[in-house]
Amino acid sequence: MFNGMDPQWDLYLPALQETLYMVGLSVFIATLIGIPLGVLLVITRRGHIMEQPVFYQIVSTIINVIRSVPFIILLFAIIPFTKLVTGTFIGKEGAIVPLVVYAAPYIARLMESALLEVDAGIIEAFQAMGATRRQIIFKVMLKEARPALVLSLTIAVIGLIDATAMAGIIGAGGLGNLAYRYGFQRWDTLVMLITVIILIILVQLLQTLGNRVARSMRKD
């Protein structure tokens, strides 16, 4: 059942480090893109503080189109763009671009959902007091939605861990590449099992951390 019964422990730490590198960098860049996009999706909706229905529809449609493409297809579909940006489409560097393209629209939608939970009455009250749009965005919307934003980012990070596993197919490294090369190609069931356990533990730790941070923000 377990080929050779050798867990090959020296393989896992470098693979975990590569996964954390790809997830960390891509979620950082995707968040810088996704949060402003999410804010724009909210404030340009009909009846909001910067109502622009045409702009909203265009941005919303683009986001929906990108989100409708499975990551494994997106990975290959944007190879020319990836090579233009990084000079390569393989390895960790080659995986960052598709990971960002995949995650940014996803984060934008999560941000939109979180920000829409902010009580409209609070926004109207600040508008009545003469608050500027900038103040409403930063001091009301983003501040009030902090717990939901943290949980949304947690979901996005976990989704990126899943995506990095698929990126292992193009030699991006990480736990996904380890599972593919050793677990699948060499039929090493033990390596595959240990890799899955590490991924489960990683996801559980991230979800627990996200829940605790969001809970502490609700108490503030």
C-alpha positions as CSV (number, residue, x, y, z in Angstrom):
1,M,0.0,0.0,0.0
2,F,2.8,2.5,0.9
3,N,5.6,2.2,-1.6
4,G,8.9,1.5,0.3
5,M,7.4,2.9,3.5
6,D,9.8,5.9,3.3
7,P,8.2,9.2,4.2
8,Q,11.2,11.2,2.8
9,W,10.8,13.9,5.4
10,D,13.4,16.1,3.7
11,L,10.9,16.9,0.9
12,Y,8.2,18.5,2.9
13,L,9.7,21.6,4.5
14,P,11.0,23.1,1.2
15,A,7.7,22.3,-0.5
16,L,5.8,24.0,2.4
17,Q,8.0,27.0,2.2
18,E,7.4,27.3,-1.6
19,T,3.7,27.0,-1.0
20,L,3.7,29.7,1.6
21,Y,5.8,32.0,-0.6
22,M,3.4,31.6,-3.5
23,V,0.3,32.1,-1.4
24,G,1.8,35.0,0.6
25,L,3.0,37.0,-2.4
26,S,0.0,36.4,-4.6
27,V,-2.5,37.2,-1.9
28,F,-0.6,40.4,-1.0
29,I,-0.7,41.6,-4.7
30,A,-4.3,40.3,-5.2
31,T,-5.5,42.1,-2.1
32,L,-4.0,45.4,-3.3
33,I,-6.1,44.9,-6.4
34,G,-9.1,43.2,-5.0
35,I,-10.0,45.6,-2.1
36,P,-10.2,48.7,-4.3
37,L,-12.2,46.8,-6.9
38,G,-14.5,45.6,-4.2
39,V,-15.0,49.1,-2.9
40,L,-15.7,50.4,-6.4
41,L,-18.2,47.6,-6.9
42,V,-20.1,48.8,-3.9
43,I,-19.9,52.6,-4.2
44,T,-20.8,52.6,-7.9
45,R,-23.9,50.6,-7.5
46,R,-27.3,52.2,-8.0
47,G,-28.2,54.3,-5.0
48,H,-24.8,54.4,-3.5
49,I,-22.4,57.3,-2.8
50,M,-20.8,57.3,-6.3
51,E,-23.6,55.8,-8.4
52,Q,-22.2,54.8,-11.9
53,P,-24.3,52.0,-13.2
54,V,-22.5,51.7,-16.5
55,F,-19.1,51.6,-14.9
56,Y,-20.4,49.1,-12.3
57,Q,-21.8,46.8,-15.0
58,I,-18.5,46.8,-17.0
59,V,-16.3,46.0,-14.0
60,S,-18.8,43.4,-12.7
61,T,-18.9,41.7,-16.1
62,I,-15.1,41.5,-16.4
63,I,-14.9,40.1,-12.9
64,N,-17.6,37.5,-13.6
65,V,-15.8,36.4,-16.9
66,I,-12.5,35.9,-15.1
67,R,-14.1,34.1,-12.2
68,S,-15.9,31.7,-14.5
69,V,-12.7,30.3,-15.9
70,P,-11.4,27.3,-13.9
71,F,-7.9,28.0,-12.5
72,I,-6.3,25.1,-14.4
73,I,-7.5,26.6,-17.7
74,L,-6.6,30.1,-16.7
75,L,-3.1,28.9,-15.9
76,F,-2.5,27.9,-19.5
77,A,-4.7,30.6,-21.2
78,I,-2.7,33.5,-19.9
79,I,0.8,32.0,-20.6
80,P,1.7,34.8,-23.0
81,F,0.8,37.5,-20.4
82,T,2.6,35.6,-17.7
83,K,5.8,35.4,-19.9
84,L,5.4,39.1,-20.7
85,V,5.3,40.0,-17.0
86,T,7.8,37.6,-15.5
87,G,9.8,36.3,-18.5
88,T,8.7,32.7,-17.7
89,F,5.6,30.6,-17.2
90,I,7.1,27.9,-15.1
91,G,8.3,27.7,-11.6
92,K,7.2,29.8,-8.6
93,E,7.6,33.1,-10.6
94,G,5.5,31.7,-13.4
95,A,2.7,30.8,-11.0
96,I,2.4,34.1,-9.3
97,V,0.7,35.9,-12.2
98,P,-2.1,33.4,-12.8
99,L,-2.6,33.1,-9.0
100,V,-3.0,36.9,-8.8
101,V,-5.3,37.0,-11.9
102,Y,-7.4,34.2,-10.3
103,A,-7.5,35.6,-6.8
104,A,-8.0,39.4,-7.4
105,P,-11.6,39.1,-8.8
106,Y,-12.4,36.6,-6.2
107,I,-11.3,38.9,-3.4
108,A,-13.1,41.8,-5.1
109,R,-16.4,39.8,-4.9
110,L,-15.7,38.8,-1.3
111,M,-15.0,42.5,-0.4
112,E,-18.2,43.6,-2.1
113,S,-20.2,41.1,-0.1
114,A,-18.6,42.2,3.1
115,L,-19.0,45.9,2.5
116,L,-22.7,45.4,1.5
117,E,-23.3,44.2,5.0
118,V,-22.6,47.6,6.4
119,D,-25.8,49.2,7.6
120,A,-27.0,51.7,5.1
121,G,-28.4,53.8,7.9
122,I,-24.9,54.4,9.3
123,I,-23.7,55.7,5.9
124,E,-26.7,57.9,5.5
125,A,-26.1,59.3,9.0
126,F,-22.5,60.2,8.2
127,Q,-23.7,61.8,4.9
128,A,-26.1,63.9,6.8
129,M,-23.3,65.1,9.0
130,G,-21.4,66.2,6.0
131,A,-18.8,63.4,5.7
132,T,-16.9,63.2,2.5
133,R,-16.9,60.2,0.2
134,R,-13.3,59.4,1.4
135,Q,-14.4,59.5,5.0
136,I,-17.4,57.3,4.4
137,I,-15.3,54.7,2.6
138,F,-12.4,54.6,5.1
139,K,-14.0,55.6,8.4
140,V,-17.4,53.9,7.9
141,M,-17.5,51.2,5.3
142,L,-14.0,49.6,5.7
143,K,-14.0,50.1,9.5
144,E,-17.5,48.6,10.1
145,A,-16.8,45.7,7.7
146,R,-13.4,44.7,9.2
147,P,-14.5,41.3,10.7
148,A,-16.2,40.3,7.5
149,L,-13.2,41.5,5.5
150,V,-10.8,39.3,7.6
151,L,-13.0,36.3,7.1
152,S,-13.2,37.0,3.4
153,L,-9.5,37.2,3.1
154,T,-9.2,34.0,5.0
155,I,-11.4,32.3,2.5
156,A,-9.3,33.8,-0.3
157,V,-6.0,32.5,1.2
158,I,-7.4,29.0,1.5
159,G,-8.6,29.2,-2.1
160,L,-5.1,30.1,-3.1
161,I,-3.6,27.2,-1.3
162,D,-5.9,25.0,-3.4
163,A,-4.8,26.9,-6.6
164,T,-1.1,26.5,-5.8
165,A,-1.6,22.7,-5.6
166,M,-2.9,22.8,-9.2
167,A,0.0,25.1,-10.2
168,G,2.3,22.3,-9.3
169,I,1.5,20.8,-12.7
170,I,3.7,23.5,-14.4
171,G,6.5,22.8,-12.0
172,A,5.7,25.7,-9.7
173,G,7.0,23.8,-6.7
174,G,5.2,23.6,-3.4
175,L,3.1,20.8,-1.9
176,G,1.1,20.4,-5.0
177,N,4.2,19.7,-7.1
178,L,5.4,17.3,-4.4
179,A,2.2,15.4,-4.5
180,Y,2.1,15.3,-8.3
181,R,5.8,14.2,-8.8
182,Y,6.1,11.8,-5.9
183,G,2.6,10.9,-5.0
184,F,1.1,10.5,-8.5
185,Q,3.9,10.0,-11.0
186,R,5.8,7.6,-8.7
187,W,2.7,6.1,-7.1
188,D,4.1,6.9,-3.6
189,T,0.9,6.7,-1.5
190,L,2.7,7.6,1.7
191,V,4.1,10.9,0.3
192,M,0.6,11.7,-1.1
193,L,-1.0,11.0,2.3
194,I,1.5,13.1,4.3
195,T,1.1,16.0,1.8
196,V,-2.7,15.9,2.2
197,I,-2.3,15.9,6.0
198,I,0.0,18.9,5.9
199,L,-2.5,20.8,3.7
200,I,-5.4,20.0,6.0
201,I,-3.4,21.2,9.0
202,L,-2.4,24.4,7.2
203,V,-6.0,25.2,6.2
204,Q,-7.3,24.5,9.7
205,L,-4.6,26.8,11.2
206,L,-5.4,29.6,8.8
207,Q,-9.2,29.3,9.3
208,T,-8.8,29.3,13.1
209,L,-6.5,32.3,13.0
210,G,-8.9,34.2,10.7
211,N,-11.9,33.4,13.0
212,R,-10.1,34.6,16.1
213,V,-8.9,37.9,14.5
214,A,-12.5,38.5,13.2
215,R,-13.9,37.7,16.6
216,S,-11.5,40.1,18.4
217,M,-12.5,42.9,15.9
218,R,-16.2,42.4,16.7
219,K,-15.4,43.1,20.4
220,D,-13.7,46.4,19.6
